[in-house]
Amino acid sequence: MAASERARELALAAAEAAADKKAQDIVIFDVADQLVITDIFLLASGSNERQVLAIVDAIEERLLSLPEKARPA
């Protein structure tokens, strides 16, 4: 069973927020078939700790600004 439409929507919003903060190597994995606790993993990297913290903040802000708010785990 593939990830839900809502999970894909959240992952894309998070990936866009990460890209806005110049995250590198952004990858979205659909793990709905392998794991019970989540549908999607989003991986992204930054060049230093400060950038990574900015990426995290941007993702949280983007997900909280959606019509149906969400918080990343």
Secondary structure, DSSP 4 states (H G I P E B T S, - for coil): -PPPHHHHHHHHHHHHHHHHTT-EEEEEEE-TTT-SS-SEEEEEE-SSHHHHHHHHHHHHHHHHTSSS-----
